[in-house]
């Protein structure tokens, strides 16, 4: 029995690594559909607990469980082939790897729906079953040294599997480092008519003009950033690589631009599908937009801003003549995510296909995502594929798990840095955000909330949904508690009462003890 368990474990690990070698960390990896099932099946109360109590590390638990389940499924397939071949009794050394590999292929193909790539999981399983089956007697008892040879063979086979896994890792990193962009010159026609050349020149000039506009916005944001001593604080526009990212699963959809479309269904005057080419031909805008995660801690860092390029959603909505008794719509994404919005809120929404002047990265919704001003980040659907106009309200993905709807973001002033300056003074700094209400002031207290002083603010960037930087420098007399709070554009003060992220987003004043 121990040998069989060892075989199942080795075959399962080999199958998972082999799948990773050919598919990389993608939705074709055999672990991906299992992970999606685990995410969908986890009770909402447990999801909320993991988000608020464990944080970002929570994803390691469900991906670890998914890997274990994949190892178990492929290992069971290999073991079944090994045992089945012995029961058949004819040429078990040959039948065992064939049967084990076939069963593993069936499991992988059923999970991923990719028969060819599933061979990556099947071949290592067949190889390891063949190693184990080589010790089976054929007319005479196995030789005493067969066990040692079998062990050495297993080690060698697993080494090859590990090499395959390393190749898969290199493949995945190479794919992630290759930016999405326009087609290469190799894909262009060998010859072009004068009209085609003129059109190409016009498109190039337009692209250069748009890029110049984005560069100007990025430069303006840099000029308006506060000059502070703290290192590591984001500017007014976040770097793409540092922009926070949260998804319902670990494996992002892969949607080529030429295959993407957005379909309007349900209570509409006429159903319509918009392709990527049609979308990008519409009037183009560039907007500063800030996103904040509803599940982050009060002073967490899942809050970022980018310059987004896209087109308003409202004109397209008007073209399809939206209806429905509830005046609401369900937005659906390629990864199975969905969220309901009032149609009125969508009139200010934006369909974005670029981020800081570059095509959207896959992890941020390539090729197109929705941005709805003033709402929590989780409602800004990535990989959007359908907008269904509803006759009656329905709960979205997170609402079904106990979170509260698509309400506006809570006002917050983040205290991200305390820095001692050369003269003995202390600089405190961070960012403040209140959605479309804007930030009017940030107040700082250095005596635990007894008295307040206005902080220095960065000049507001143009836009309806943008954060601001703040800083305050003072001379401390002794150890003390620093407290910060924001006042939004309506004059409302950030609520003092603290609450956890679940179910409506964290609230409260941010404070920090400073020892002198």
Secondary structure, DSSP 8 states (H G I E B T S, - for coil): -HHHHHHHHHHHHHHHHHHHHHH-SSTTSHHHHHHHHHHHHS-HHHHHHIIIIIGGGHHHHHHHHHHHHHHHHHHHHHHHHHHHHHHH-SSHHHHHHHHHHHHHHHHHHHHHS-TTTTHHHHHHHHHHHHHHHTTS-SSS---TTHHHHHHHHHHHHHHHHHHHHHHHHHHHHHHHHS---S--GGGS-S---HHHHHHHHHHHHHHHHHHHHHHHHHHHHHHHS---S-SS---SS--GGGS----SSSS-----GGG-EEEEEESBSS-EEEEHHHHHTS--EEEEEEEE-TTS-TT-S-EEEEEEEEEESHHHHHHHTB--TT-EEEEEETTS-EEEEEHHHHTT-EEEEEETTEE--GGGTTT-EEE-TTB-GGGS-SSEEEEEEESS----TTGGGT--TT-B---EE---EEEE-TTS-EEEEEEEE-GGG-EEEEEEESSSSSS-EE-EE----SSSS--EEEEEEE--SS-EEEEEEEEETTS-B---S-B-STTT--BS-EEEEE--
